[in-house]
Amino acid sequence: MAEFSPEPPDDGGGPVKTFLEHLEDFRWLLVKCSVAVGLGMLICLFAANYVIAVIKWPLTRAPMGYPGTNQIATVSFGTNHLGNFAISPEQSTALNLGTNRFIAVAVEPLMLGTNQVLGWHVDDNPRAVAELERMHIELVNLSPAGGFFVAFQAGLYGGMVLASPFLMYFVASFIFPALRMRERKYIYRAIFIGGGLFLAGVAFCYFILMPVALAASQMYSNWLGFGATQWRAEDYISFVCRFMLGMGLGFEMPVVILTLVKIGVLSYGILSKARRYMIVINLTLGALLTTPEVLTQVMMFIPLQGLFELSVWIAWYWEQPDRAQARRKILLVLLLAVLVAAGLWIGWIYGWPQLRRHWH
């Protein structure tokens, strides 16, 4: 009598569908994603001023300064600010404005006999002088339709951010029925780790890299002899959003590499041989996504190359038969990396003011 062997339990995989049924599901996926992005964009259009304020925050934190050594005067008439002006040495001597580089000048009406004239005096206003010491760049629209384009950009980028959780859910509901439980487990891990790395990349760009990049751009313009007090709003928004998106996607590198290692496409040997190519690729990404100067390119290159090296070490660890010894080696390397990072950070804190003075 033949022994009966039960069939293995079904651990997923979803129902079998025809090509047209899959095509219909894909059509509904596109419809739902489009509706989600449209609704998010509509919400951001109504709150465009808040979205713009968030995008402008790195510009307000950028350590920018005035070029040259001329005196800078902020001129006000009552409560109205008339502007900031560079004073030549000859004008400063003729007007007797003192020796401070940053001064506040108040214009006020005076009576000269029976005639009323305008006069001025140096105002001892420490708040105005403190505001003057850091230059503020103004974002402007240079066309009648410029405001609409800016609002559309803010709504589009903000709508994609608001709709991203729903987009991930819709895409997962389309793909997951075709996956088994083991495959779903790996996908959940990849989404969790990848989402965290993406947010880390965006946060690194927004809080650290973006203010430095904007300040470097302004200083480079001053070095070339061009004014850098006004920027086109649509160009600024496009640059900032593209920069943050590129940095977030760049931080996804370990997820892609380690997934390919898990499925057998890559290995530690292949990754170690590809190191020289990844250096060129990461430098190219830094040149394409940042301002065209070396400082921000290197600042973007360092975390991207560090994430690649981390992926290489994890691939090496997975291939080691003695995991305990491998962990000790990794801890030693991490300690050295922390010491090097601390040294670079200290050098950056004390070196950045010297670099600014050199540029100015």
Buried (B, 14 or more C-beta within 10 A) or exposed (E): EEEEEEEEEEEEEEEEEEEEEEEEEEEEBEEBBEEBBEBBBEBBBEEBEEBBEEBBBBBEBBBBBBBEEBBBBBBBBEEEEEEBEEBEEEBBEEBEBEEEBBBBBBBEEEEEEEEEEEEBEBBEBEEBBEBBEBBEBEBEBEEEEBEEBBBBBBBBBBBBBBBBEBBEEBBBEBBBBBBEEEBBEEBEEBBEBBBEBBEBBBBBBBEEBBBBBBBBBBBBBBEEEEEBBEBBBBEBBBBBBBBBBBBBBBBBBBBBBBBBBEEEEBBBEEBEEBEEEBBEBBBEBBBEBBBEBEBBBEBBBBBBBEBBBBBBBBBBBBEBEEEEEBEEEBEEEEEEEEEEEEEEEEEEEEEBEEEBEEBE
